[in-house]
Amino acid sequence: MERKFDFIGNRYIAYLISLTLILGSLFYGVFVKGPKFGIDFTGGVLVQVKVEDKNVNTETLRQLFKGRVDGVTVQNIETVDEFLIKAPVKGDPNGIVDTVTEVVKKTFDGKVEIRRVEMIGPTVGKELREKGIMALIYALIGILIYVAWRFEPIFAFGAILALVHDTLATTGIFMTVGREFSLPVIAALLTVIGYSINDTIVVYDRIRENMKVLLRSKPFEEIVNESINQTLSRTVITSMTTFFVVLCLYLFGGGVINDFAFVLLVGIIVGTYSSIFIASAIVVDWYKHVKKVK
């Protein structure tokens, strides 16, 4: 026997949960934690080192650069002996990299390995930040046009609101846990948008099919609820399999893609939720209050 859950009947609870999550996480992330940007967006140098000394920690390394390099931050990653050393660019980035590598090599002679070096100027960082934001906006505009052409404008409006919901919620949670924005994070947000709209389109397709047959015999709210239930198993199974694959990336993929995988983990959960509770519910409220369809 097919189970039927009243998703549409509980839509106002879902609206409240979403509003609380978005506003709460963004407020905490912006005003309490403070947004953090990687060198992709701020400019600077990054040196990843592996030190074969169990007594070394982030504070030990930070003290090494006191008076030599301004604004250095040190972050422990992956294992206890691997660190990210970051510094803003206030002159020649090559000179800062040379200073950082020289200090660690001289201090830990023979016990240090330079694993990665990145340099980005402040002007390039600003351009990358702007292009990243524009990429998100262009993606939303493209999806809006496609869904409006394939369905109705209100379906496109519901889909875009759901995607904005996913982006804001994922970004808020990302900032709340104190992670840094970078180009891979923007790529992950774009991936979340693509993943979420795919789920939403599947539900919209079923709503459109059922409308052709049942609109005159059943209330629109009931048609939408049935459509969500009919696609529910597909949505959950797809989300679960994708989630476990991304979880493996998060746990075993290493520090370079850790933030990317984290955004995808959160985005899959939020995107699945919005496809079920938000995107179709917005269409129902529009039909109910504007078209006066019961």
Secondary structure, DSSP 4 states (H G I P E B T S, - for coil): ------TGGGHHHHHHHHHHHHHHHHHIIIIII--EE-HHHH-EEEEEEEE--TT--HHHHHHHTTTTSTT-EEEE-SSTTEEEEEE--SS-HHHHHHHHHHHHHHHTTTSEEEEEEEEE-HHHHHHHHHHHHHHHHHHHHHHHHHHHHHS-HHHHHHHHHHHHHHHHHHHHHHHHTTPEE-HHHHHHHHHHHHHHHHHHHHHHHHHHHHHHHHTTTS-HHHHHHHHHHHHHHHHHHHHHHHHHHHHHHHHHS-GGGHHHHHHHHHHHHHHHHHHHHTHHHHHHHHHHHTS---
